[in-house]
C-alpha cells in the first residue's frame, strides 16, 4: 500500500476503533508515521468507556461494530467529547450510510478500500474543521454532503407519504424501474410523483433531490 506523506503540523491524537484485529493493524501502519495513536479498541462499549481517559482529537470509527453500530456510537461519543472529530471508516458506500454518519456527528467518511490513499487527507481535513468524503462515494452524494440544500424562496418541502417513499429510493440511487417494482406501481406513476416532488421543492437534478433528502434526514423508509 502506498505510504502517506509526512506532515509538518502538530501530530493529532488518533483513536482506532474496529472489531477486526487485522484492520486495526492496517490502520495503525497507515496512521502511525504521521499522527499519534492513543489507543485501539474493538467495540462501541470499549470506545465509550475509555474515550475520556484517552482524550483523542480524532476517532477512526468502523460503522459495523458488534452490539452497537458505529453510527449510534458516534452519537454517544459526541455527547462525551463534543469537540472530537469522527471519521467513519467503512465498506458501506450507500447514500443512506453516508447520511447516517454525518447526522450522527461524523466529520469524515472514508471507504476502507480507499484508506491507504485517503486517511492522511481525511484526518488533516477534519483537524482543520473541514468535511471529508471519500472520492469513491457517488459524486451526487458527495455534493449533497459538501453543499447543503436550502429551500428556494416560495417552494414547499411538505411532501406526501408516497412522495417521501419515492424520494428516499431516488436518494439511494434507485432507478425509475426499480422504484416502480419496489412500490408495485407503474413507471409513469413514479415519473408523475417525481415531477411533483421537483415542482414542490424547486429543484431539477438528482443531486439536488439527494441534498434535500440528506438535509431533511429522510433517507430511510
C-alpha positions as CSV (number, residue, x, y, z in Angstrom):
1,X,0.0,0.0,0.0
2,X,1.3,3.5,-0.8
3,X,2.7,5.4,2.1
4,X,1.2,8.6,3.5
5,X,3.1,11.9,3.2
6,X,4.9,13.3,6.2
7,X,3.1,16.2,7.9
8,X,4.7,19.3,9.5
9,X,1.7,20.4,11.6
10,X,1.4,19.2,15.2
11,X,0.5,15.5,15.5
12,X,-3.2,14.8,16.0
13,X,-4.1,12.2,18.7
14,X,-6.0,9.3,17.0
15,X,-8.0,6.5,18.4
16,X,-8.7,3.4,16.3
17,X,-12.0,1.5,16.5
18,X,-12.6,-1.7,14.6
19,X,-13.6,-5.2,15.7
20,X,-11.1,-6.9,13.3
21,X,-7.5,-7.1,14.6
22,X,-6.1,-7.2,11.0
23,X,-8.0,-4.0,10.1
24,X,-6.7,-2.3,13.3
25,X,-3.2,-3.3,12.5
26,X,-3.6,-1.9,8.9
27,X,-4.9,1.3,10.2
28,X,-2.1,1.6,12.7
29,X,0.5,1.2,10.0
30,X,-1.2,3.9,7.9
31,X,-1.7,6.4,10.7
32,X,1.4,6.0,12.9
33,X,4.0,7.7,10.7
34,X,2.2,11.0,10.8
35,X,-0.1,11.0,13.9
36,X,0.0,9.9,17.5
37,X,-2.1,6.8,18.2
38,X,-3.6,6.9,21.7
39,X,-5.3,3.5,21.6
40,X,-7.1,0.8,19.7
41,X,-10.5,-0.6,20.8
42,X,-12.7,-3.4,19.4
43,X,-16.3,-2.3,20.1
44,X,-18.5,0.6,20.9
45,X,-18.7,-0.1,24.7
46,X,-14.9,-0.1,25.0
47,X,-14.8,3.1,23.0
48,X,-17.3,4.9,25.2
49,X,-15.7,3.5,28.4
50,X,-12.2,4.7,27.5
51,X,-12.8,7.8,25.4
52,X,-12.5,10.4,28.1
53,X,-9.3,8.9,29.5
54,X,-7.7,8.5,26.1
55,X,-8.9,12.0,25.0
56,X,-8.3,11.7,21.2
57,X,-8.5,14.5,18.7
58,X,-9.8,12.1,16.0
59,X,-11.6,8.8,16.2
60,X,-11.4,6.4,13.2
61,X,-14.6,4.5,13.7
62,X,-15.9,1.4,11.9
63,X,-19.6,1.7,11.0
64,X,-20.3,-2.0,11.6
65,X,-19.5,-2.9,15.2
66,X,-20.9,-5.8,17.3
67,X,-23.6,-4.9,19.8
68,X,-23.9,-1.2,18.8
69,X,-23.5,0.3,15.4
70,X,-20.8,2.9,14.7
71,X,-23.5,5.4,14.0
72,X,-25.0,5.1,17.4
73,X,-21.5,5.0,19.0
74,X,-20.7,8.3,17.2
75,X,-23.8,10.0,18.6
76,X,-23.0,8.9,22.1
77,X,-19.3,9.8,21.7
78,X,-20.2,13.3,20.7
79,X,-22.1,13.8,24.0
80,X,-19.0,12.7,25.9
81,X,-16.4,14.6,23.8
82,X,-18.2,17.3,21.8
83,X,-15.1,18.5,20.2
84,X,-13.8,15.2,19.0
85,X,-13.6,14.6,15.2
86,X,-15.1,11.4,14.0
87,X,-14.1,9.7,10.7
88,X,-16.2,6.7,9.6
89,X,-14.0,4.1,8.0
90,X,-16.3,1.6,6.4
91,X,-17.2,-0.6,3.4
92,X,-20.6,1.0,3.1
93,X,-20.9,3.4,0.1
94,X,-24.7,3.9,0.0
95,X,-26.2,7.3,0.4
96,X,-28.2,6.2,3.5
97,X,-25.0,5.2,5.3
98,X,-23.2,8.5,4.4
99,X,-26.2,10.4,5.6
100,X,-26.5,8.5,8.8
101,X,-22.8,9.1,9.6
102,X,-23.0,12.9,9.2
103,X,-26.3,13.0,11.1
104,X,-24.5,11.1,13.9
105,X,-21.8,13.7,14.2
106,X,-19.1,12.5,11.9
107,X,-16.8,15.0,10.1
108,X,-15.3,12.5,7.6
109,X,-16.3,9.4,5.7
110,X,-13.6,7.1,4.2
111,X,-14.1,3.8,2.4
112,X,-11.9,1.0,3.7
113,X,-10.8,0.2,0.2
114,X,-9.5,3.8,-0.2
115,X,-8.0,4.2,3.3
116,X,-4.4,3.9,2.1
117,X,-4.9,6.8,-0.2
118,X,-7.2,9.0,1.8
119,X,-6.7,8.6,5.6
120,X,-4.0,11.3,5.8
121,X,-6.1,13.8,3.9
122,X,-9.2,12.9,5.9
123,X,-7.5,13.4,9.2
124,X,-5.8,16.6,8.1
125,X,-9.2,17.9,6.8
126,X,-11.2,17.3,9.9
127,X,-8.5,18.8,12.1
128,X,-9.0,22.0,10.1
129,X,-12.7,21.8,10.7
130,X,-13.4,20.7,7.1
131,X,-15.6,17.8,5.9
132,X,-14.1,14.9,4.1
133,X,-15.9,12.4,1.9
134,X,-14.2,9.5,0.1
135,X,-13.7,10.2,-3.6
136,X,-15.2,6.8,-4.4
137,X,-18.6,7.8,-3.0
138,X,-21.1,8.7,-5.7
139,X,-20.5,12.3,-6.8
140,X,-24.1,13.3,-6.2
141,X,-23.9,12.1,-2.6
142,X,-20.6,13.9,-2.0
143,X,-22.0,17.1,-3.5
144,X,-25.0,16.7,-1.1
145,X,-22.8,16.4,2.0
146,X,-20.4,19.3,1.0
147,X,-23.1,21.7,-0.2
148,X,-26.3,21.5,1.9
149,X,-29.7,22.0,0.4
150,X,-31.5,25.2,1.2
151,X,-35.1,25.7,0.2
152,X,-35.7,28.2,-2.6
153,X,-38.0,31.0,-1.6
154,X,-41.6,30.3,-2.3
155,X,-41.3,26.5,-2.5
156,X,-42.7,23.9,-0.1
157,X,-40.9,20.9,1.5
158,X,-44.2,19.4,2.6
159,X,-44.2,16.0,0.8
160,X,-46.9,13.3,0.9
161,X,-46.0,9.9,2.3
162,X,-45.7,8.4,-1.2
163,X,-43.5,11.3,-2.4
164,X,-41.2,10.7,0.6
165,X,-41.0,7.0,-0.3
166,X,-40.0,7.8,-3.8
167,X,-37.6,10.5,-2.8
168,X,-35.8,8.0,-0.4
169,X,-35.4,5.5,-3.2
170,X,-34.2,8.1,-5.6
171,X,-31.7,9.4,-3.0
172,X,-30.3,5.9,-2.7
173,X,-29.6,5.5,-6.4
174,X,-32.7,3.5,-7.4
175,X,-33.9,3.7,-11.0
176,X,-37.4,4.6,-12.0
177,X,-37.9,0.9,-13.0
178,X,-36.6,-0.3,-9.6
179,X,-38.8,2.1,-7.7
180,X,-41.9,1.0,-9.7
181,X,-41.2,-2.6,-8.9
182,X,-40.5,-2.0,-5.2
183,X,-43.6,0.1,-4.6
184,X,-45.7,-2.0,-7.1
185,X,-46.8,1.0,-9.1
186,X,-46.2,1.9,-12.8
187,X,-43.2,3.7,-14.1
188,X,-45.5,6.5,-15.3
189,X,-46.7,6.9,-11.7
190,X,-43.2,7.1,-10.4
191,X,-42.4,9.8,-13.0
192,X,-45.6,11.7,-12.0
193,X,-44.6,11.7,-8.4
194,X,-41.0,12.7,-9.2
195,X,-42.3,15.6,-11.2
196,X,-44.4,16.8,-8.3
197,X,-41.5,16.4,-5.9
198,X,-39.2,18.6,-8.0
199,X,-42.0,21.1,-8.5
200,X,-42.7,21.3,-4.8
201,X,-39.0,21.6,-3.8
202,X,-38.0,23.9,-6.7
203,X,-35.2,21.5,-7.7
204,X,-34.4,19.9,-11.0
205,X,-31.4,17.4,-10.6
206,X,-30.9,14.2,-8.8
207,X,-28.1,15.9,-6.9
208,X,-30.5,18.5,-5.5
209,X,-33.0,15.8,-4.6
210,X,-30.3,13.9,-2.6
211,X,-29.3,17.2,-0.9
212,X,-32.8,17.7,0.2
213,X,-33.2,14.1,1.4
214,X,-30.0,14.3,3.4
215,X,-30.8,17.7,4.8
216,X,-34.2,16.6,6.0
217,X,-33.0,13.3,7.3
218,X,-35.4,11.2,5.2
219,X,-33.0,8.6,3.7
220,X,-34.8,5.6,5.2
221,X,-38.3,4.3,4.6
